[in-house]
């Protein structure tokens, strides 16, 4: 039952906005927004069941509970005097990594179920890539067929950031010439890029030796989708994870020389494909690069003002920005979002959990060489590059699959179920 529920949530997360916009029908069903609340409530309920009934390694449990408890205190205190909507929205955003990690840990209990989740994600990734290639050339689908701009305004509360002609979010366009970026089934180019980067690396681990070079072609197709989305953070994170996995994993190629040759070839192909993007970025030729750079400078300048306690939930982040409530900082970077709202100690607690999770994946792989463990470890390293540049790690559609798979792989290879693993931790807490 749990496994079926998690498959439903995977579909719900990655098809939710597209399906909801279609159901909304340009105003035909105003209550469609309740579907998202129902999904979130289901995730919260399952995460709570995990904490109450599942044995988590203490090195993961301690920072997770400490971070979650501190966030709950800030929710109750409301230091920034935000409205309930912004307060709850900001709290929910900061809790996304915890909730989806616990969801995967609780609902996915064995390696076969992990492969089932990845198989569904791969199918969604392929479909999203192909759909993205079509809708990128057919903007009328968003503006006329399903009325996406009105859905974003009425249901998701997008008050800022709409392109003046089409009404679509500005992130649907990018580059010097503001060309359309592929949004895919996720109906969001930024989420599309990060989702496909995660799936592209997981797909190789999922296929193992059974598919051989076919898995590389499949991953290549998904990376084409990443490039069509124009999400540079996903390009960097996914590329680092893919190269690291190919160079260190033995599931596809037995001999080390062959692994290094393939990794070097992939690195060269990525460098060629990224040349124009890198040139555009280092020369500050597009508004996105300039915006990220200014945001980073503003974050570093304002950070000492809230170093210990933060400014309160809603003082920074997407929820506050949409309501023109951003009080401090530049508004970019997951780690800055945490620090500006709850202080540097909260940011360090999150990093403590992230580091322990990454080490748990690596140490577990050394003891029990499941390719999915190695893939998640390299994805954790790759995604760490986005901590100061974007809030990808605090999004459901972008990295919900990553957090879920991290929890699922650690749960399905649990040492308490198979053998003792002294590296991760002998002591477990209920």
JONORPE-V884361 format. One record per backbone hydrogen bond with DSSP energy under -0.5 kcal/mol. NH is the residue of the N-H (numbers start at 1). CO is the residue of the C=O. E is the energy in kcal/mol with one decimal. If there is no record, write none. Layout:
BEGIN
<<NH	CO	E> <NH	CO	E>>
END
This chain:
BEGIN
<<5	1	-2.1> <6	2	-2.4> <7	3	-1.9> <8	4	-2.1> <9	5	-2.4> <10	6	-2.1> <11	7	-2.1> <12	8	-2.6> <13	9	-3.0> <14	10	-1.9> <15	11	-1.5> <16	12	-0.9> <18	185	-0.5> <19	15	-2.7> <20	16	-2.8> <21	17	-2.5> <22	18	-1.8> <23	19	-2.5> <24	20	-2.7> <25	21	-1.3> <26	21	-0.5> <26	146	-0.5> <27	24	-0.8> <28	24	-1.7> <29	24	-1.6> <32	29	-1.6> <33	30	-0.7> <34	31	-1.7> <35	32	-1.7> <36	32	-0.5> <36	33	-0.6> <37	33	-1.2> <38	34	-2.3> <39	35	-2.2> <40	36	-2.6> <41	37	-2.4> <42	38	-2.0> <43	39	-2.2> <44	40	-2.5> <45	41	-2.4> <46	42	-2.1> <47	43	-2.4> <48	44	-2.3> <49	45	-1.9> <50	46	-1.8> <51	47	-2.0> <52	48	-2.0> <53	49	-1.9> <54	50	-2.2> <56	54	-0.8> <56	429	-1.5> <58	427	-1.5> <60	57	-1.7> <61	57	-2.7> <62	58	-2.5> <64	60	-1.6> <65	61	-2.9> <66	62	-2.4> <67	63	-2.5> <68	64	-2.3> <69	65	-2.9> <70	66	-2.2> <71	67	-2.1> <72	68	-2.1> <73	69	-2.0> <74	70	-2.0> <75	71	-1.9> <76	72	-2.1> <77	73	-2.2> <78	74	-2.3> <81	78	-1.6> <87	83	-2.6> <88	84	-2.7> <89	85	-2.1> <90	86	-2.6> <91	87	-2.3> <92	88	-2.7> <93	89	-1.9> <94	90	-2.0> <95	91	-1.2> <96	92	-0.5> <96	93	-1.0> <99	95	-2.7> <100	96	-2.4> <101	97	-1.8> <102	98	-2.4> <103	99	-2.1> <104	100	-2.1> <105	101	-2.2> <106	102	-2.1> <107	103	-2.4> <108	104	-1.7> <109	107	-0.6> <113	110	-0.7> <114	110	-1.7> <115	111	-2.4> <116	112	-1.7> <117	113	-2.3> <118	114	-2.5> <119	115	-2.5> <120	116	-1.9> <121	117	-2.4> <122	118	-2.9> <123	119	-2.2> <124	120	-2.4> <125	121	-2.6> <126	122	-2.6> <127	123	-2.4> <128	124	-2.7> <129	125	-2.2> <130	126	-2.4> <131	127	-2.6> <132	128	-2.4> <133	129	-1.9> <134	130	-1.3> <135	131	-3.1> <136	132	-1.8> <137	134	-1.4> <138	135	-0.8> <141	138	-1.8> <142	139	-1.1> <143	139	-1.9> <144	140	-2.8> <145	140	-1.9> <146	141	-1.8> <148	142	-3.2> <151	147	-1.6> <152	148	-2.6> <153	149	-1.9> <154	150	-3.2> <155	151	-2.2> <156	151	-1.5> <158	152	-2.6> <159	157	-1.3> <163	168	-3.5> <167	163	-2.3> <170	161	-3.2> <172	169	-2.1> <173	170	-2.2> <174	179	-2.0> <178	175	-0.9> <179	174	-2.1> <181	172	-3.0> <182	228	-2.2> <186	183	-0.5> <187	184	-1.4> <188	183	-1.5> <192	188	-2.9> <193	189	-2.4> <194	190	-1.8> <195	191	-2.7> <196	192	-2.3> <197	193	-1.8> <198	194	-2.1> <199	195	-2.4> <200	196	-2.6> <201	197	-1.4> <202	198	-2.3> <203	199	-2.5> <204	200	-0.8> <205	201	-1.4> <206	202	-2.3> <207	203	-1.9> <208	204	-1.7> <210	207	-1.1> <211	207	-0.6> <211	208	-0.7> <212	208	-0.9> <214	211	-2.2> <215	212	-1.0> <216	212	-0.8> <217	213	-1.9> <218	214	-2.6> <219	215	-2.6> <220	216	-2.5> <221	217	-2.3> <222	218	-2.0> <223	219	-2.3> <224	220	-1.7> <225	221	-1.4> <226	222	-1.5> <227	223	-2.3> <228	224	-2.3> <229	225	-1.4> <230	226	-0.8> <230	227	-0.8> <231	226	-1.0> <232	230	-1.0> <235	231	-2.0> <236	232	-2.4> <237	233	-2.5> <238	234	-2.8> <239	235	-2.0> <240	236	-2.4> <241	237	-2.1> <242	238	-2.6> <243	239	-2.6> <244	240	-2.3> <245	241	-2.4> <246	242	-2.6> <247	243	-2.1> <248	244	-1.6> <249	245	-2.6> <259	255	-2.0> <260	256	-2.6> <261	257	-2.1> <262	258	-2.5> <263	259	-2.7> <264	260	-2.7> <265	261	-2.3> <266	262	-2.7> <267	263	-2.4> <268	264	-2.3> <269	265	-2.3> <270	266	-2.5> <271	267	-2.3> <272	268	-2.1> <273	269	-2.4> <274	270	-2.0> <275	271	-0.6> <275	272	-0.8> <278	274	-3.0> <279	275	-2.5> <280	276	-2.3> <281	277	-2.0> <282	278	-2.9> <283	279	-1.4> <284	281	-1.4> <285	280	-2.6> <290	286	-1.6> <291	287	-2.6> <292	288	-2.5> <293	289	-2.3> <294	290	-2.5> <295	291	-2.3> <296	292	-2.3> <297	293	-2.1> <298	294	-2.5> <299	295	-2.5> <300	296	-2.3> <301	297	-2.0> <302	298	-2.3> <303	299	-1.7> <305	302	-1.5> <306	302	-0.5> <306	303	-1.7> <307	304	-0.8> <310	306	-0.8> <311	340	-3.1> <312	341	-1.7> <315	312	-1.9> <321	317	-2.2> <322	318	-2.1> <323	319	-0.9> <324	321	-1.5> <325	320	-3.4> <327	315	-1.8> <328	315	-1.4> <334	386	-0.6> <334	390	-2.3> <335	387	-2.1> <336	387	-0.6> <337	333	-2.4> <338	334	-1.9> <339	335	-2.2> <340	336	-3.1> <341	337	-1.1> <342	338	-3.0> <343	339	-2.2> <344	307	-2.9> <347	343	-1.5> <348	344	-2.5> <349	345	-2.0> <350	346	-2.2> <351	347	-2.3> <352	348	-2.3> <353	349	-2.3> <354	350	-2.6> <355	351	-2.9> <356	352	-2.5> <357	353	-2.5> <358	354	-2.2> <359	355	-2.7> <360	356	-2.3> <361	357	-2.1> <362	358	-2.1> <363	359	-3.1> <364	360	-2.3> <365	361	-1.8> <366	362	-2.0> <367	363	-1.4> <368	364	-2.7> <370	368	-2.9> <371	369	-0.5> <373	370	-1.1> <374	370	-1.3> <375	371	-2.3> <376	372	-2.4> <377	373	-2.0> <378	374	-2.4> <379	375	-2.2> <380	376	-2.3> <381	377	-1.9> <382	378	-2.6> <383	379	-3.1> <384	380	-1.1> <385	382	-1.4> <386	383	-2.0> <387	384	-1.3> <389	386	-0.8> <390	386	-2.3> <394	391	-1.9> <395	392	-1.4> <399	395	-1.2> <400	396	-1.9> <403	399	-2.3> <404	400	-2.3> <405	401	-2.5> <406	402	-2.2> <407	403	-2.1> <408	404	-2.4> <409	405	-2.9> <410	406	-1.8> <411	407	-2.1> <412	408	-2.8> <413	409	-1.1> <414	411	-1.5> <417	414	-1.4> <418	414	-1.5> <425	421	-1.4> <429	56	-1.9>>
END
